[in-house]
Amino acid sequence: MRGESLSWEVSRAARVFAELAEELDRLVTSLKAEFAEEDIKLIRRLRARRGVCRGSRASS
């Protein structure tokens, strides 16, 4: 009896761990997408600013 109970608990813990791992994977994927979007926005802002700086120097 004790062995069966322990086996069931281990099996349950493994399922919970697998579910948590899947949720963590989804969260990481979502965060990567958000950071990628922010990186793209930052790169565009920096490129635009650099273009403005070049234009400012050329006109002076």
Sequence and secondary structure as in RCSB ss.txt:
>XXXX:A:sequence
MRGESLSWEVSRAARVFAELAEELDRLVTSLKAEFAEEDIKLIRRLRARRGVCRGSRASS
>XXXX:A:secstr
 HHHHHHHHHHHHHHHHHHHHHHHHHHHHHHHHHHHHHHHHHHHHHHHHHHHHHHHHHH 
